[in-house]
Amino acid sequence: MPSQSLSQSVASAPLFRRVAAMVPPYAALFLIIMALLINSPALFYMATAMVCTILACRLQAYLSVRGLRIERVTPPAARVGERVTVSITVWSEKRIKRPLISIRDGLPDRLVVSERTPSLPVAPSFDQPIQTRYSFRPLRRGIFRWSTMQIVGTDALGIVTMNRDYRTEATELVVYPPRIAVSVNLQPSGGAGGISEAESGRFRGSGIEPRGVREYQAGDPLRHVHWASSARSRTLMVKEFEVGSSLAAAFFLQRTQGTDFGTGFSSLEAMCGHTVYLAEVFLKSGATVKIPTVELVPASAANYEDRLQQINHALALLEPTSEDSLAADVIQSLSRIGEGGSLFVMLAAQDPELPDTLARLSQFDRVCLIYDAADYDPKAAARSAADPIYLERLRQAGCRIVAMPVVEEFR
């Protein structure tokens, strides 16, 4: 109830300011009319003083939003649901004393946010920059750019309000998918059963070929410490080796037009979140992770952190706009995923050609992660991949079926 009252008061504040700004001009007009009607010099002088005050306030409000230089600083990347803090620095390019001004950043419409805080009003001065900040939580992954900002200024009495739009240097924010935990085992190359090497190997290091250097993590053997890098970075760094195994995972996310369901946290957003989580788990276990339909060039990262960042960045760009079917994506990517490993196929809508395509790929361990389209959009026109008859076709093709629970919208 208190939050509802607060939101109502905030919503009514602009209307109150507009009404309050109309009072002085109408009061001055009333005094002028009365002075003329009763021939009163005193009322005429009062009206003149009020008109001059209004003009002075308009001039001060006009100058308050002009002659400014603005710089915006944002973190280069964030994850869905994480708080992002934006710093704004304002310089005055004129030697004038300004009243407080408010700053409204022009976030793009595609960037859906929650818990956005207002920036504190500031009074820029000529001799030193003034900084303010605001924060929000992004609710949608992607790469977002914006370069506009609105400055709102008033006079010292708060009678007149002026707005002015400024164009700043373009800002880019990459929003990564959230990590959504899911339990799926990674089988050794060729789809053979038995104990997964991803389960038995806790860290990279069982191989002999050096792969790179990364920051120390709990459980890493001290004999792998790279002392030269540790001394330079003042952080304990360990050598990373290629794993002596054939563990490999390739992820295929359904990106065909019309297969993303839900208006909030959609089925594709859930797929991206699960992919990030599984990629992190598999990379820590020493596996090779690929997302062929998103990463059109071979992965070039030399260590775990860089590779994970590549995957996050690639998934931030993924959009459900492809004209190819999921089966076509798998066929076209075979040359880039090697001869064995695990295929993780994520789908929410039925792809008629997919079961026959996967049946021919017996050299892979095939895992189908099924997202029920009806869970995300009860009015979905497409046929859900969770249909029992379609699931049976996938099982007969040799696929492991994992039914994915619906992911609630992030707030």
C-alpha positions as CSV (number, residue, x, y, z in Angstrom):
1,M,0.0,0.0,0.0
2,P,2.8,2.6,0.8
3,S,4.5,1.8,-2.5
4,Q,1.2,2.3,-4.4
5,S,0.8,5.8,-2.7
6,L,4.4,6.6,-3.6
7,S,3.9,5.7,-7.3
8,Q,0.7,7.8,-7.4
9,S,2.5,10.8,-5.9
10,V,5.4,10.5,-8.4
11,A,3.0,10.2,-11.3
12,S,1.0,13.3,-10.2
13,A,4.2,15.4,-9.7
14,P,4.5,16.7,-13.3
15,L,0.9,17.7,-13.4
16,F,1.3,19.5,-10.1
17,R,4.3,21.4,-11.5
18,R,2.4,22.4,-14.6
19,V,-0.5,23.7,-12.6
20,A,1.9,25.6,-10.2
21,A,3.7,27.2,-13.2
22,M,0.4,28.5,-14.6
23,V,-0.5,30.4,-11.3
24,P,2.0,33.4,-11.5
25,P,1.1,34.4,-15.2
26,Y,-2.6,34.2,-14.5
27,A,-2.1,36.1,-11.2
28,A,-0.2,38.8,-13.1
29,L,-2.9,39.0,-15.8
30,F,-5.6,39.3,-13.1
31,L,-3.8,42.1,-11.4
32,I,-3.3,44.0,-14.7
33,I,-7.0,43.7,-15.5
34,M,-8.0,44.8,-12.0
35,A,-5.6,47.8,-12.2
36,L,-7.2,48.9,-15.4
37,L,-10.7,48.4,-14.2
38,I,-10.3,50.4,-10.9
39,N,-7.5,52.6,-12.2
40,S,-5.1,51.5,-9.4
41,P,-1.4,52.4,-10.0
42,A,-0.4,50.2,-7.0
43,L,-1.9,47.1,-8.6
44,F,-0.3,48.0,-11.9
45,Y,3.1,48.2,-10.2
46,M,2.5,44.9,-8.5
47,A,1.6,43.3,-11.8
48,T,4.6,44.8,-13.5
49,A,6.9,43.4,-10.8
50,M,5.3,40.0,-11.1
51,V,5.7,40.0,-14.9
52,C,9.4,40.9,-14.5
53,T,9.9,38.1,-12.0
54,I,8.3,35.6,-14.4
55,L,10.6,36.8,-17.3
56,A,13.6,36.6,-15.0
57,C,12.7,33.0,-14.0
58,R,12.2,32.0,-17.6
59,L,15.6,33.4,-18.5
60,Q,17.2,31.6,-15.6
61,A,15.5,28.3,-16.5
62,Y,16.5,28.8,-20.1
63,L,20.2,29.3,-19.2
64,S,20.2,26.4,-16.7
65,V,19.9,23.7,-19.5
66,R,22.3,25.3,-22.0
67,G,26.1,25.4,-22.3
68,L,26.6,21.9,-20.8
69,R,29.0,19.1,-21.6
70,I,28.0,15.6,-20.5
71,E,29.8,12.4,-20.2
72,R,28.2,9.0,-19.5
73,V,30.1,5.9,-18.1
74,T,28.6,2.5,-18.0
75,P,30.1,-1.0,-17.4
76,P,31.0,-2.7,-20.6
77,A,28.8,-5.8,-19.8
78,A,26.3,-7.0,-17.3
79,R,24.0,-10.0,-16.8
80,V,20.3,-10.1,-16.9
81,G,19.0,-9.3,-13.4
82,E,22.3,-7.7,-12.2
83,R,22.3,-4.1,-11.1
84,V,23.9,-1.7,-13.5
85,T,25.2,1.7,-12.2
86,V,25.6,4.5,-14.8
87,S,27.8,7.5,-13.8
88,I,27.1,10.9,-15.5
89,T,29.5,13.8,-15.3
90,V,28.4,17.3,-16.2
91,W,30.5,20.3,-17.0
92,S,29.3,23.9,-17.3
93,E,30.9,25.7,-20.3
94,K,29.7,29.1,-19.2
95,R,30.6,31.1,-16.1
96,I,27.1,31.3,-14.8
97,K,25.6,30.2,-11.5
98,R,23.0,27.5,-12.2
99,P,20.2,26.1,-10.1
100,L,19.7,22.4,-9.7
101,I,19.1,20.4,-12.9
102,S,17.8,16.9,-13.3
103,I,19.1,14.4,-15.9
104,R,17.0,11.8,-17.7
105,D,19.0,9.3,-19.6
106,G,17.6,8.1,-23.0
107,L,17.7,4.3,-22.6
108,P,16.6,2.5,-25.7
109,D,13.1,1.1,-25.8
110,R,14.5,-2.4,-26.4
111,L,16.4,-2.3,-23.1
112,V,13.7,-3.5,-20.7
113,V,14.7,-2.6,-17.1
114,S,13.3,-2.7,-13.6
115,E,14.1,-0.9,-10.3
116,R,15.4,2.1,-12.2
117,T,16.5,4.8,-9.7
118,P,16.4,8.5,-10.5
119,S,19.7,10.5,-10.7
120,L,20.2,13.1,-8.0
121,P,19.8,16.7,-9.2
122,V,23.1,18.5,-9.6
123,A,24.2,22.2,-10.0
124,P,27.1,22.2,-12.6
125,S,29.8,24.9,-12.1
126,F,32.4,26.2,-14.5
127,D,35.4,25.3,-12.5
128,Q,34.8,21.7,-11.6
129,P,32.7,18.8,-13.0
130,I,29.8,17.4,-11.0
131,Q,28.9,13.8,-11.0
132,T,25.6,12.0,-10.5
133,R,24.5,8.4,-11.1
134,Y,21.5,6.1,-11.4
135,S,21.0,2.4,-11.6
136,F,18.7,-0.3,-13.0
137,R,18.4,-4.0,-13.6
138,P,18.3,-5.1,-17.2
139,L,15.7,-7.8,-18.0
140,R,16.6,-8.6,-21.6
141,R,19.9,-9.8,-23.1
142,G,21.4,-8.1,-26.1
143,I,23.7,-5.3,-27.2
144,F,22.2,-1.9,-26.5
145,R,23.5,1.5,-27.7
146,W,22.2,5.0,-26.9
147,S,23.5,8.5,-27.1
148,T,20.7,10.9,-26.0
149,M,20.0,12.5,-22.7
150,Q,17.4,15.1,-21.5
151,I,18.3,17.9,-19.1
152,V,15.5,19.3,-17.1
153,G,16.1,22.7,-15.4
154,T,14.1,25.2,-13.4
155,D,14.6,28.6,-12.0
156,A,15.6,29.2,-8.4
157,L,12.0,29.6,-7.4
158,G,10.8,26.5,-9.2
159,I,8.2,28.5,-11.2
160,V,9.5,27.7,-14.8
161,T,10.7,24.4,-16.1
162,M,12.8,24.0,-19.3
163,N,13.9,20.8,-21.1
164,R,16.8,20.4,-23.5
165,D,18.0,17.2,-25.3
166,Y,21.7,16.5,-25.6
167,R,23.6,14.0,-27.7
168,T,26.5,12.4,-26.0
169,E,29.2,10.0,-27.1
170,A,27.5,6.7,-28.0
171,T,27.3,4.2,-25.1
172,E,27.2,0.4,-25.5
173,L,26.1,-2.1,-22.9
174,V,26.2,-5.8,-23.5
175,V,23.7,-7.7,-21.4
176,Y,24.5,-11.4,-21.1
177,P,21.9,-14.1,-20.4
178,P,21.4,-15.1,-16.8
179,R,22.9,-18.4,-15.5
180,I,20.0,-20.8,-15.1
181,A,21.0,-24.0,-13.4
182,V,20.1,-27.3,-15.1
183,S,21.3,-30.8,-14.5
184,V,22.4,-32.5,-17.7
185,N,25.3,-35.0,-17.9
186,L,28.0,-34.7,-20.6
187,Q,28.9,-38.1,-22.1
188,P,32.3,-39.0,-23.6
189,S,32.8,-38.7,-27.3
190,G,30.9,-41.1,-29.5
191,G,27.8,-41.2,-27.3
192,A,29.2,-44.1,-25.3
193,G,27.8,-44.7,-21.9
194,G,29.6,-45.1,-18.6
195,I,31.2,-42.5,-16.3
196,S,31.5,-39.1,-17.9
197,E,35.0,-37.7,-18.0
198,A,33.4,-34.3,-17.2
199,E,32.2,-35.9,-13.9
200,S,35.6,-37.4,-13.0
201,G,37.8,-34.4,-13.9
202,R,37.4,-31.5,-11.6
203,F,39.7,-29.2,-13.4
204,R,41.9,-28.8,-16.5
205,G,45.4,-30.1,-16.1
206,S,45.4,-33.9,-16.9
207,G,46.9,-33.2,-20.3
208,I,50.4,-32.3,-21.3
209,E,49.8,-29.6,-23.9
210,P,49.8,-26.1,-22.4
211,R,46.6,-24.1,-23.1
212,G,47.1,-20.8,-21.3
213,V,47.2,-19.2,-17.9
214,R,44.2,-18.4,-15.7
215,E,43.4,-17.2,-12.2
216,Y,43.7,-19.7,-9.4
217,Q,40.6,-21.5,-8.3
218,A,40.0,-23.6,-5.2
219,G,41.2,-27.2,-5.9
220,D,43.9,-26.3,-8.4
221,P,47.2,-28.1,-7.6
222,L,50.0,-25.7,-6.5
223,R,52.5,-27.4,-8.9
224,H,50.6,-25.7,-11.7
225,V,51.2,-22.2,-10.4
226,H,52.7,-19.9,-13.0
227,W,54.9,-17.7,-10.8
228,A,56.0,-15.2,-13.5
229,S,52.4,-14.3,-14.3
230,S,51.4,-14.3,-10.7
231,A,54.2,-11.8,-9.9
232,R,53.2,-9.5,-12.8
233,S,49.5,-9.5,-12.0
234,R,49.8,-9.8,-8.2
235,T,47.2,-12.5,-8.4
236,L,47.8,-16.2,-8.1
237,M,47.8,-17.6,-11.6
238,V,47.9,-21.3,-12.7
239,K,48.9,-23.0,-15.9
240,E,46.1,-24.5,-17.9
241,F,46.6,-27.6,-20.0
242,E,44.6,-29.3,-22.7
243,V,42.7,-32.2,-21.3
244,G,43.6,-35.6,-22.4
245,S,40.0,-36.5,-23.3
246,S,37.7,-36.2,-26.2
247,L,35.0,-34.4,-24.3
248,A,33.1,-32.0,-26.6
249,A,29.7,-30.3,-26.5
250,A,27.9,-28.4,-29.2
251,F,24.8,-26.5,-28.5
252,F,22.0,-25.8,-31.0
253,L,19.3,-23.3,-30.0
254,Q,16.1,-23.1,-32.0
255,R,16.3,-19.7,-33.6
256,T,13.8,-20.1,-36.5
257,Q,11.2,-17.3,-36.9
258,G,8.1,-18.0,-35.0
259,T,9.7,-20.4,-32.5
260,D,10.3,-18.0,-29.6
261,F,7.3,-18.1,-27.2
262,G,6.4,-15.8,-24.4
263,T,6.3,-12.0,-24.0
264,G,8.4,-11.7,-20.9
265,F,11.1,-14.2,-20.2
266,S,10.6,-16.2,-23.4
267,S,11.6,-19.7,-24.3
268,L,14.7,-18.5,-26.2
269,E,15.8,-16.5,-23.1
270,A,15.5,-19.7,-21.1
271,M,17.6,-21.6,-23.6
272,C,20.3,-19.0,-23.5
273,G,20.4,-19.0,-19.7
274,H,20.7,-22.8,-19.6
275,T,23.4,-22.8,-22.3
276,V,25.5,-20.3,-20.3
277,Y,25.3,-22.4,-17.2
278,L,26.1,-25.7,-19.0
279,A,28.9,-24.1,-20.9
280,E,30.5,-22.9,-17.7
281,V,30.2,-26.3,-16.1
282,F,31.6,-28.1,-19.1
283,L,34.5,-25.7,-19.6
284,K,35.5,-26.1,-16.0
285,S,35.5,-29.8,-16.5
286,G,37.9,-29.5,-19.5
287,A,35.5,-30.0,-22.3
288,T,35.4,-28.1,-25.6
289,V,32.2,-26.1,-26.0
290,K,30.9,-24.8,-29.3
291,I,27.8,-23.0,-30.4
292,P,28.1,-23.4,-34.2
293,T,25.1,-21.4,-35.4
294,V,26.0,-18.4,-33.3
295,E,29.8,-18.4,-33.6
296,L,30.5,-18.4,-37.3
297,V,34.3,-18.3,-36.8
298,P,36.3,-20.9,-34.8
299,A,36.7,-20.2,-31.1
300,S,40.1,-18.5,-30.5
301,A,40.1,-18.1,-26.7
302,A,43.2,-19.5,-25.0
303,N,41.7,-19.9,-21.5
304,Y,38.5,-20.6,-19.6
305,E,37.6,-16.9,-18.8
306,D,38.1,-15.7,-22.4
307,R,36.2,-18.6,-23.9
308,L,33.3,-18.1,-21.5
309,Q,33.2,-14.4,-22.3
310,Q,33.1,-15.3,-26.0
311,I,30.1,-17.6,-25.4
312,N,28.3,-15.0,-23.4
313,H,28.8,-12.3,-26.0
314,A,27.7,-14.7,-28.8
315,L,24.5,-15.6,-27.0
316,A,23.7,-11.9,-26.3
317,L,23.5,-11.4,-30.1
318,L,21.2,-14.4,-30.8
319,E,17.8,-13.5,-32.3
320,P,15.0,-15.8,-33.4
321,T,15.0,-14.4,-37.0
322,S,16.6,-17.3,-38.9
323,E,14.8,-18.7,-42.0
324,D,16.5,-22.1,-41.5
325,S,15.1,-24.9,-39.5
326,L,16.8,-26.4,-36.5
327,A,17.5,-29.6,-38.5
328,A,19.2,-27.4,-41.2
329,D,21.3,-25.7,-38.6
330,V,22.6,-29.1,-37.4
331,I,23.4,-30.3,-40.8
332,Q,25.2,-27.1,-41.9
333,S,27.3,-27.1,-38.7
334,L,28.6,-30.7,-38.8
335,S,31.9,-29.7,-40.4
336,R,32.6,-27.3,-37.5
337,I,31.9,-29.6,-34.6
338,G,34.2,-32.5,-35.3
339,E,33.6,-36.3,-35.4
340,G,32.2,-36.9,-31.9
341,G,31.0,-35.5,-28.6
342,S,27.6,-34.4,-27.4
343,L,24.9,-32.5,-29.3
344,F,22.6,-30.4,-27.1
345,V,19.6,-29.5,-29.1
346,M,17.1,-27.0,-27.5
347,L,13.7,-26.6,-29.0
348,A,10.2,-25.4,-28.1
349,A,8.4,-26.0,-31.4
350,Q,8.3,-29.2,-33.4
351,D,10.8,-29.4,-36.2
352,P,9.5,-32.2,-38.5
353,E,12.9,-33.0,-40.0
354,L,14.9,-33.0,-36.8
355,P,14.2,-36.6,-35.6
356,D,15.4,-38.1,-39.0
357,T,18.4,-35.8,-39.0
358,L,19.5,-36.8,-35.5
359,A,18.9,-40.5,-36.2
360,R,21.7,-40.3,-38.8
361,L,24.2,-38.8,-36.3
362,S,24.8,-41.9,-34.2
363,Q,28.5,-40.9,-33.7
364,F,27.2,-38.2,-31.3
365,D,25.5,-38.4,-27.9
366,R,22.3,-36.5,-28.7
367,V,20.4,-34.7,-26.0
368,C,17.2,-32.9,-26.7
369,L,16.2,-30.2,-24.2
370,I,12.5,-29.7,-24.6
371,Y,10.7,-26.4,-23.7
372,D,6.9,-26.7,-23.8
373,A,5.7,-23.8,-26.0
374,A,2.3,-23.9,-24.1
375,D,4.1,-23.2,-20.8
376,Y,5.4,-19.9,-22.2
377,D,2.5,-19.0,-24.4
378,P,-0.8,-20.8,-23.9
379,K,-2.1,-19.3,-27.2
380,A,0.9,-20.4,-29.2
381,A,-0.1,-21.5,-32.7
382,A,2.9,-23.7,-33.3
383,R,2.9,-27.3,-32.3
384,S,4.8,-27.8,-29.1
385,A,7.9,-30.0,-29.0
386,A,6.6,-31.5,-25.8
387,D,3.9,-33.4,-27.7
388,P,4.2,-37.1,-26.6
389,I,4.1,-38.4,-30.2
390,Y,6.9,-36.0,-31.2
391,L,9.0,-37.0,-28.1
392,E,8.6,-40.6,-29.1
393,R,10.1,-39.9,-32.5
394,L,13.1,-38.3,-30.9
395,R,13.6,-41.2,-28.6
396,Q,13.5,-43.6,-31.5
397,A,16.1,-41.5,-33.2
398,G,18.4,-42.3,-30.2
399,C,18.0,-39.0,-28.4
400,R,18.0,-38.5,-24.6
401,I,15.0,-36.3,-23.7
402,V,15.2,-33.7,-20.9
403,A,12.0,-31.9,-20.1
404,M,12.8,-28.3,-19.1
405,P,10.7,-26.6,-16.5
406,V,9.3,-23.2,-17.4
407,V,11.5,-20.3,-16.2
408,E,9.7,-17.4,-14.5
409,E,10.3,-13.9,-15.7
410,F,13.3,-12.1,-14.0
411,R,12.4,-9.1,-11.9
